[in-house]
Amino acid sequence: MIDKKLTSPKMTVPLFLIALIVFIGMFYSVVTNQEWLKNIDMGSLTWFTDYFGEPQRQYVNNLFNYYMTFSAEIGDVKGVVLISIIVTIILFIKQRHLAVWFVTYLVSGVIMNKLIKDTVLRPRPYNHLAVDTGFSFPSGHSNASTLLYFALMIIIISVAAKTMTKVLSALVMGILWLSILFCRLYFHAHYFSDVIGGTSLAIIWVALFLMVYPYFINHRRQRV
């Protein structure tokens, strides 16, 4: 069961509205080619290129590049799918209803991001790596990693008995999540607004599925 505090309207409604406003702002600004956003995107891309150069997504060079490559891989399709399968199996054994909620939430969130990406059709930065194909807005890595790691934090916080376990888990998940977001800029795979767009869209989904969770549970119980 997810902690009732996390599904409370006092938490979910503000989270939903803030993320929705951010995403709509990013979406509108990208589609209409707003000058202020182009300046931010090109400024951040130039800074990352000047500071880090043209890093390759390989386990070469320095320790930081190793870590960024690792972050990119666990945030990639294979990494997210593998972690999701493991989590789903564990949840299915322990709490079947939570497993169904988790899969529905994750799959629908990723599909929504893909549909928007294929509608906007924004090209990636000029110096992106060949391994990063497809369009740019909103960032798929940012979206999927936010969906996955927020769900993991919510589940762990809800089921863990010890406060220290909750804190350490949230800390580790938070570092991994931020590392995945950062690596999209480090490897020039996305513009800054792509990362914000993918992240805010995922948070909308997090809030939305936390809102419907109590109704989802009641419906499942009635069917049983």
Beta strands, then each sheet from edge to edge (+ up, - down):
end
